[in-house]
């Protein structure tokens, strides 16, 4: 059977600030600029998840997109949408919420559930702004 990649897009809006508690306020401000604003700042994020596998001969699916949507909704979107990433999200607790860290953390949240459905997670991509994106491919 042929291996195929399927792609699901979701969106969420969240606030956060970039901050390293080991650093001085001056170093945080010089490193993170406006992203270290003590009153937070927000983004309208776009999440793109790629999953691959062989096509099931009975369903014609790599993975049912309804199942992928449910995993993303319960494990990611419900936890991140209209939340403060630094304060409200269990899987980001005590992490600097850069887009890189958020992408890796989302991978860790969803990988096992996707594998239980017989597919393999390929990448987690987050478009933070129109010009800035991060894509994580897992550890090889």
C-alpha positions in Angstrom: 0.0 0.0 0.0 1.1 3.6 -0.6 2.1 5.9 2.3 0.3 9.2 2.3 0.5 12.3 4.4 -2.7 14.0 5.7 -2.8 17.5 7.0 -5.1 19.2 9.5 -5.2 23.0 10.2 -6.5 24.5 13.4 -6.4 28.0 14.8 -6.1 29.4 18.3 -5.7 32.8 19.9 -3.5 33.1 23.0 -1.6 35.6 25.1 1.9 35.0 26.4 5.2 36.7 27.3 8.7 35.6 26.7 10.7 35.7 29.9 13.6 33.9 31.5 13.3 34.1 35.3 17.1 33.5 35.7 17.8 36.8 33.9 17.5 40.4 34.9 14.7 42.5 33.6 17.2 44.4 31.4 18.5 41.2 29.8 14.9 39.9 29.2 14.0 43.2 27.6 17.1 43.3 25.4 16.6 39.7 24.3 12.9 39.5 23.9 11.9 43.1 23.3 8.2 43.8 23.3 7.5 40.1 23.7 8.6 40.4 27.3 5.9 43.0 28.1 4.8 42.4 31.7 1.2 42.8 30.6 1.5 40.1 28.0 0.8 40.2 24.2 -1.1 37.9 21.9 -1.2 36.2 18.6 -3.8 34.5 16.3 -1.9 31.3 15.8 -2.4 28.8 13.0 -1.5 25.2 13.8 -0.8 22.7 11.0 -0.3 19.0 11.9 0.9 16.5 9.3 0.3 12.7 9.9 1.4 9.9 7.6 0.7 6.2 7.1 -0.5 3.6 4.8 -4.0 3.9 3.4 -6.4 1.4 5.2 -7.9 -0.7 2.4 -11.3 -0.8 4.1 -11.7 2.9 4.9 -9.5 4.5 2.4 -8.0 6.6 5.2 -4.6 7.0 6.6 -6.4 8.2 9.8 -9.9 9.4 10.1 -9.7 13.2 10.0 -12.6 13.3 12.6 -10.3 11.5 15.0 -7.4 13.8 14.3 -9.7 16.8 14.8 -10.9 15.4 18.2 -7.3 14.8 19.4 -6.3 18.3 18.4 -9.4 19.9 20.0 -9.1 18.1 23.3 -5.3 18.0 23.7 -4.5 21.4 22.2 -7.1 23.8 21.1 -9.3 23.6 24.2 -6.2 24.1 26.3 -4.7 27.0 24.3 -7.5 29.0 22.7 -8.2 32.3 24.5 -5.8 31.3 27.3 -2.6 32.7 28.7 0.1 30.3 27.6 2.3 31.1 30.6 -0.4 30.8 33.3 -3.3 28.6 32.0 -1.8 25.7 30.1 -0.7 22.6 32.0 1.7 21.3 29.4 3.5 24.7 29.2 3.9 25.1 33.0 7.4 26.6 33.8 8.4 26.8 30.2 9.4 29.9 28.2 6.5 30.0 25.7 8.4 30.7 22.5 6.8 29.3 19.4 9.6 26.7 19.2 8.7 25.4 22.7 5.0 25.5 22.0 5.5 23.4 18.9 7.6 20.7 20.7 5.1 20.7 23.6 2.1 20.2 21.2 4.0 17.3 19.6 4.5 15.7 23.0 0.8 16.1 23.8 -0.5 14.5 20.6 2.0 11.9 19.4 0.8 9.0 21.5 -2.8 9.4 20.6 -2.0 9.6 16.9 0.0 6.5 17.1 -2.9 4.7 18.8 -4.9 5.4 15.7 -2.3 3.7 13.5 -0.6 6.7 12.0 2.7 8.5 12.5 3.1 12.2 13.4 5.3 13.9 10.8 5.3 17.5 11.9 3.8 20.2 14.0 3.9 23.7 12.4 2.8 26.9 14.0 2.4 30.1 12.1 2.7 32.8 14.9 2.4 35.7 12.5 2.2 36.2 8.8 6.0 36.2 8.6 7.1 33.9 11.5 6.6 30.1 11.6 8.1 27.2 13.4 8.0 23.5 12.3 9.0 20.6 14.4 9.6 17.1 13.0 10.2 15.2 16.2 13.4 13.4 17.2 14.9 11.0 14.7 
